Amino acid sequence: MPSSPRQIIPFTIIRMDSLGQGVSKEADKITFIPKTMVGDSGEAEVLAERKGVVFARAIRFNNRSAERINSSCPHFDDCPSCHFLHIDYQKEISIKTDTFNHLFRKFEMPQLEVIQAPQRDSYRNRIQLHYDLKRKIIGMLDAKQDKIIPIPECLIGLPVIKQEIKRLYTDDAWIDEAQGQPWTGHLEIYWNQQELKLTWNRPYAEGGFTQVFAEMNERLKAILAQWVASKKPTHLLDLFAGNGNLSQGLSYSQRLCVDIYPEAKGAEFISQNLYDEKAKKRIFQELKKRNFSPQVLLVDPPRSGIKDLSAWVEEIRPNFLVYVSCDPHTLARDLSLLENYSLVKSFLIDFFPSTFHFESMVFLERRG
Ligand SMILES: C[S@@+](CC[C@H](N)C(=O)[O-])C[C@H]1O[C@@H](n2cnc3c(N)ncnc32)[C@H](O)[C@@H]1O
């Protein structure tokens, strides 16, 4: 069967969207193009079209934005993992700040405080690579184009991880090491407590969830610790707690941590799928049984957020709510449904420099 011809369209980038893509509007059609910048124009290849919205990739430039810089990474043009290496870090931060402020434009809130990262590369303590043994290829998965992009010179990992990636590519060392694995799958490279671990095809992260940028994690925790200390709570409930990273060492008499995969053990940890419809009932019963009435509710869900947050807070009625989020879209959605709480502080903490992702942390207080 003949393959359909490539569709090439002109583009001019007029603004950036909240996923770090340039937006072009030609003949009333909106096109999203990654790795472009306001002021870029040229031609793009259409990758997909859904409900009249086009997703494309730039293939030729007539004009390049004056804000462009040369990317420090040799894989940047093809690799789907980093989004902003064609602009400098201050521009990246201003796009992220605009994204947050736009999503929260209808909220009454204090000025956003922005905590920048100390560096744009060499920070990730965990990297996942995808492989295909038949095609002898390993690298980052470009899900949109269903392709694996080799990244031997990737800059984003800690130095020890970068070195390990190079080693895996040297003489295709990874192929021998993948013997006995399925034809296709993934490899996780993880540096933790001075030890490098390679894990093939594990469905969830080695050692349970951990934050990928250790220094920024410490900065977020320092802000959180100061705020919690000022509220002097006795009981704190940590939902989507992982190993209890965020609530570890805060000032309270007791905490309760809930997660679907708590690797940590003990009475402080409960294993529960918090998206299960029976989750609330079980946790509320547990709180009652323990005579545990949280003044602080801390939530840190995955990107999908916590849609029924208002049902949680209306039952628990914490005086204080802290929402840590890796997706500002779901954060804004979930907070918009809350009644009786005021936003008193908000932070953008750049856990994921070079990408459009960032961490947000917002503090809320109960009214009346
Ligand atoms: C963004 S991480 C935060 C973890 C922790 N607060 C930290 O800072 O390390 C989200 C957590 O949600 C957990 N999680 C994902 N799906 C879940 C579910 N359905 N029910 C409960 N926890 C879930 C993950 O295991 C992960 O630990």
Ligand as a Chemical Component Dictionary entry (heavy atoms), coordinates in Angstrom:
data_LIG
# 
_chem_comp.id                   LIG 
_chem_comp.type                 NON-POLYMER 
_chem_comp.pdbx_formal_charge   0 
_chem_comp.three_letter_code    LIG 
# 
loop_
_chem_comp_atom.comp_id 
_chem_comp_atom.atom_id 
_chem_comp_atom.alt_atom_id 
_chem_comp_atom.type_symbol 
_chem_comp_atom.charge 
_chem_comp_atom.model_Cartn_x 
_chem_comp_atom.model_Cartn_y 
_chem_comp_atom.model_Cartn_z 
_chem_comp_atom.pdbx_ordinal 
LIG C1  C1  C 0  4.686  12.832 42.731 1  
LIG S1  S1  S 1  4.932  11.349 43.644 2  
LIG C2  C2  C 0  5.117  11.983 45.255 3  
LIG C3  C3  C 0  5.764  11.086 46.253 4  
LIG C4  C4  C 0  6.260  11.729 47.554 5  
LIG N1  N1  N 0  5.377  12.762 48.059 6  
LIG C5  C5  C 0  7.673  12.273 47.390 7  
LIG O1  O1  O 0  7.868  13.490 47.472 8  
LIG O2  O2  O -1 8.584  11.453 47.180 9  
LIG C6  C6  C 0  3.364  10.664 43.561 10 
LIG C7  C7  C 0  3.150  9.437  44.416 11 
LIG O3  O3  O 0  1.822  8.964  44.151 12 
LIG C8  C8  C 0  1.835  7.578  44.259 13 
LIG N2  N2  N 0  0.654  7.081  43.558 14 
LIG C9  C9  C 0  0.463  6.972  42.230 15 
LIG N3  N3  N 0  -0.757 6.473  41.972 16 
LIG C10 C10 C 0  -1.352 6.289  43.183 17 
LIG C11 C11 C 0  -2.622 5.798  43.565 18 
LIG N4  N4  N 0  -3.506 5.394  42.667 19 
LIG N5  N5  N 0  -2.901 5.749  44.884 20 
LIG C12 C12 C 0  -1.998 6.148  45.804 21 
LIG N6  N6  N 0  -0.772 6.602  45.491 22 
LIG C13 C13 C 0  -0.460 6.675  44.195 23 
LIG C14 C14 C 0  3.154  7.135  43.681 24 
LIG O4  O4  O 0  3.528  5.864  44.171 25 
LIG C15 C15 C 0  4.092  8.260  44.148 26 
LIG O5  O5  O 0  4.730  7.896  45.344 27 
# 
loop_
_chem_comp_bond.comp_id 
_chem_comp_bond.atom_id_1 
_chem_comp_bond.atom_id_2 
_chem_comp_bond.value_order 
_chem_comp_bond.pdbx_ordinal 
LIG C1  S1  SING 1  
LIG S1  C2  SING 2  
LIG S1  C6  SING 3  
LIG C2  C3  SING 4  
LIG C3  C4  SING 5  
LIG C4  N1  SING 6  
LIG C4  C5  SING 7  
LIG C5  O1  DOUB 8  
LIG C5  O2  SING 9  
LIG C6  C7  SING 10 
LIG C7  O3  SING 11 
LIG C7  C15 SING 12 
LIG O3  C8  SING 13 
LIG C8  N2  SING 14 
LIG C8  C14 SING 15 
LIG N2  C9  SING 16 
LIG N2  C13 SING 17 
LIG C9  N3  DOUB 18 
LIG N3  C10 SING 19 
LIG C10 C11 SING 20 
LIG C10 C13 DOUB 21 
LIG C11 N4  SING 22 
LIG C11 N5  DOUB 23 
LIG N5  C12 SING 24 
LIG C12 N6  DOUB 25 
LIG N6  C13 SING 26 
LIG C14 O4  SING 27 
LIG C14 C15 SING 28 
LIG C15 O5  SING 29 
# 
